[in-house]
Amino acid sequence: MLKMIELGEEESLHLYDGEGRLLLSSSGKWLHPLFEVENFLKSSGIMAKNLYLHDKIAGRAAAALIIRMGFINCRIDLISQPALDLFNNHGVNVLYKELVDKIACRTESLINNQMDLEEIYSMIRERAGYSLGVSLSVRNLRTGYGKKEILKGFNLQMKKGERLVITGDNGAGKSTFLKTLIGVQPIESGEIQIDGKSLKRGSGPSQIGYVNQGRPDSAFPTSAREIVSLGLIGTRLSKTEQKNRIEIAMKRTGCHHLSQRDISTLSGGENQRVALARCLCQQARLILLDEPTSYLDRESKEDFLEILNQVIGSTSPTVLMVSHDHQWIEKLNWNVRALKDGLLC
């Protein structure tokens, strides 16, 4: 067992490496120290399973965060029985000083036994103010091509961090709707608001990340890294900061090894990873997925699902996907609505 320094009166958390060296100390309150740990793991690339966490207090919310980050060894000074049960159910080795029935905290009362780790995580991030998602409001949207009206009074409301799949037959208007959101298809009438600001006034596109169903179009040789760097357009970051953001985004989506590859040589699954990395690099608050599995085989679909869950789970953007891949949709376990005759059912 590692020899650890006792937490000071004002300290709430210590993080150690496998050799017992102190990597991080926090005096933050509530669950904020655990979000500091999460940011440390993302920036350092170190796996939580190789580290040791010492936290002062842990209820179910803290336990869910610790498990989700991948820790398998931790020490808690004061732990609740529900938190201990959660650790035991996920195979986490936990030492503790004091066990109590429950911890008096509003967050703890909001967690029920039916919630999984992702649901708990999303709720906690929103309460902590870390949710990157935006609200989306579409009212009586009408648009089409020439005299043919495709969307005929389309209405949709999405909360921050919500995840939704829109299904429908080919030609129902799914892709037309996404193109309207990114400004490619003009709005004939109605209104789209992102976080309460009208899209007509150009307040939305910079917040929106888009993953289409095919390969990126380029008339010239273009590397995967260059595609990801498009997410930095309009930012005022230093070259060092740009480099760091690109590398972190590509590492988190498992495509860093493709950095110098021309996009024309990538497989469908590799292209989707690069597209997601661009959204991460952009720090998109609304991610649109246009039939993302259309050109993927079964194994690539499974890989993309895993990466997608990791990306949206850590940043909590609002995510809207259009798809007719019903078998894959079932695995997502998101809300589903159907588009028919230009209207959302």
Backbone hydrogen bonds, N-H to C=O, Kabsch-Sander energy under -0.5 kcal/mol:
donor,donor_aa,acceptor,acceptor_aa,energy
4,M,2,L,-0.8
11,E,8,G,-0.9
12,S,26,S,-3.2
13,L,26,S,-1.5
14,H,54,H,-2.5
15,L,24,L,-2.3
16,Y,52,Y,-2.9
17,D,21,R,-2.1
20,G,17,D,-1.9
23,L,15,L,-3.5
23,L,21,R,-0.5
24,L,15,L,-1.5
26,S,13,L,-2.3
32,H,29,K,-1.6
34,L,31,L,-0.8
35,F,31,L,-1.2
36,E,32,H,-1.8
37,V,33,P,-1.9
38,E,34,L,-2.2
39,N,35,F,-2.3
40,F,36,E,-2.2
41,L,37,V,-2.6
42,K,38,E,-2.1
43,S,39,N,-2.4
44,S,40,F,-2.4
45,G,41,L,-2.0
48,A,69,M,-0.5
50,N,47,M,-1.6
51,L,48,A,-2.0
52,Y,16,Y,-2.2
53,L,73,N,-1.4
54,H,14,H,-2.8
55,D,53,L,-0.5
55,D,75,R,-2.6
56,K,12,S,-2.1
58,A,78,L,-2.2
63,A,59,G,-2.4
64,A,60,R,-2.6
65,L,61,A,-1.9
66,I,62,A,-2.6
67,I,63,A,-2.7
68,R,64,A,-2.5
69,M,65,L,-1.9
70,G,66,I,-0.6
70,G,67,I,-1.2
71,F,66,I,-1.7
74,C,93,N,-2.3
75,R,53,L,-2.8
76,I,95,L,-3.1
77,D,55,D,-1.9
78,L,56,K,-2.1
79,I,98,E,-2.7
80,S,58,A,-2.0
81,Q,100,V,-2.0
84,L,80,S,-2.4
85,D,81,Q,-2.6
86,L,82,P,-2.0
87,F,83,A,-2.5
88,N,84,L,-2.6
89,N,85,D,-2.4
90,H,86,L,-1.1
90,H,87,F,-0.7
91,G,88,N,-1.2
92,V,87,F,-2.5
93,N,72,I,-2.9
94,V,92,V,-0.7
95,L,74,C,-2.0
97,K,76,I,-1.2
97,K,77,D,-0.6
98,E,77,D,-2.1
100,V,79,I,-2.4
104,A,102,K,-0.5
105,C,103,I,-1.1
109,S,105,C,-1.4
110,L,106,R,-0.8
110,L,107,T,-0.9
111,I,108,E,-1.0
115,M,112,N,-1.4
120,I,116,D,-2.3
121,Y,117,L,-2.7
122,S,118,E,-2.5
123,M,119,E,-2.0
124,I,120,I,-2.5
125,R,121,Y,-2.7
126,E,122,S,-2.0
127,R,123,M,-2.1
128,A,124,I,-2.2
129,G,125,R,-0.6
129,G,126,E,-0.9
130,Y,125,R,-3.0
131,S,125,R,-0.8
132,L,315,T,-1.2
133,G,316,S,-1.3
134,V,285,R,-0.9
136,L,158,M,-2.2
137,S,193,Q,-2.7
138,V,156,L,-3.3
139,R,191,E,-2.9
140,N,138,V,-0.5
141,L,154,F,-2.7
142,R,189,S,-2.4
143,T,151,L,-1.4
145,Y,148,K,-2.1
146,G,144,G,-0.5
148,K,145,Y,-2.1
149,E,147,K,-0.7
150,I,143,T,-2.1
151,L,143,T,-2.2
152,K,150,I,-0.5
152,K,342,G,-1.6
153,G,141,L,-2.1
154,F,141,L,-2.5
156,L,138,V,-2.2
158,M,136,L,-2.9
162,E,159,K,-2.1
164,L,319,V,-2.4
165,V,335,N,-2.6
166,I,321,M,-3.1
167,T,165,V,-0.5
167,T,337,R,-2.6
172,A,169,D,-2.0
177,F,173,G,-2.1
178,L,174,K,-1.6
179,K,175,S,-2.6
180,T,176,T,-1.7
181,L,177,F,-1.8
182,I,178,L,-1.8
183,G,180,T,-0.8
184,V,179,K,-2.0
185,Q,179,K,-1.6
188,E,142,R,-1.9
188,E,186,P,-0.6
189,S,142,R,-1.5
191,E,139,R,-2.1
193,Q,137,S,-3.1
194,I,197,K,-2.7
195,D,135,S,-2.2
195,D,193,Q,-0.5
197,K,194,I,-1.6
199,L,192,I,-3.4
201,R,198,S,-1.2
202,G,199,L,-2.0
203,S,198,S,-0.9
207,Q,204,G,-2.6
208,I,205,P,-1.5
209,G,286,L,-3.0
211,V,288,L,-2.9
212,N,210,Y,-0.5
224,A,258,L,-0.6
224,A,261,R,-1.9
225,R,259,S,-2.4
227,I,223,S,-1.8
228,V,224,A,-2.2
229,S,225,R,-2.3
230,L,226,E,-0.7
230,L,227,I,-1.0
231,G,228,V,-1.9
232,L,229,S,-2.2
233,I,230,L,-1.5
235,T,232,L,-2.3
242,Q,238,S,-2.7
243,K,239,K,-2.5
244,N,240,T,-2.4
245,R,241,E,-2.4
246,I,242,Q,-2.4
247,E,243,K,-2.5
248,I,244,N,-2.6
249,A,245,R,-2.2
250,M,246,I,-2.3
251,K,247,E,-2.3
252,R,248,I,-2.4
253,T,249,A,-1.1
254,G,251,K,-1.1
255,C,250,M,-2.8
256,H,250,M,-0.9
258,L,255,C,-1.7
259,S,256,H,-1.7
261,R,258,L,-1.9
263,I,222,T,-2.8
265,T,262,D,-2.2
266,L,263,I,-1.2
271,N,267,S,-2.4
272,Q,268,G,-1.8
273,R,269,G,-1.7
274,V,270,E,-2.1
275,A,271,N,-2.3
276,L,272,Q,-2.2
277,A,273,R,-2.3
278,R,274,V,-2.1
279,C,275,A,-1.7
280,L,276,L,-2.3
281,C,277,A,-2.9
282,Q,278,R,-2.1
283,Q,279,C,-0.7
283,Q,280,L,-0.8
284,A,279,C,-2.4
285,R,207,Q,-2.2
286,L,207,Q,-1.9
287,I,318,T,-2.8
288,L,209,G,-3.2
288,L,286,L,-0.5
289,L,320,L,-2.4
290,D,211,V,-3.1
290,D,288,L,-0.5
291,E,289,L,-0.9
291,E,322,V,-2.7
294,S,291,E,-1.7
296,L,293,T,-1.7
301,K,297,D,-2.3
302,E,298,R,-1.9
303,D,299,E,-2.2
304,F,300,S,-2.6
305,L,301,K,-2.3
306,E,302,E,-2.0
307,I,303,D,-2.4
308,L,304,F,-2.9
309,N,305,L,-2.4
310,Q,306,E,-1.9
311,V,307,I,-2.6
312,I,308,L,-2.6
313,G,309,N,-1.7
314,S,310,Q,-1.5
315,T,311,V,-1.3
316,S,312,I,-1.9
318,T,285,R,-2.4
319,V,162,E,-2.6
320,L,287,I,-2.6
321,M,164,L,-2.8
322,V,289,L,-2.7
323,S,166,I,-1.8
326,H,324,H,-1.7
329,I,325,D,-2.3
330,E,326,H,-1.9
331,K,327,Q,-0.8
331,K,328,W,-0.5
332,L,328,W,-1.0
332,L,329,I,-0.8
333,N,329,I,-1.2
334,W,329,I,-0.5
335,N,163,R,-1.3
337,R,165,V,-2.6
339,L,167,T,-2.9
340,K,338,A,-0.6
340,K,343,L,-2.9
342,G,172,A,-0.5
343,L,340,K,-1.7
345,C,338,A,-3.6
345,C,343,L,-0.6
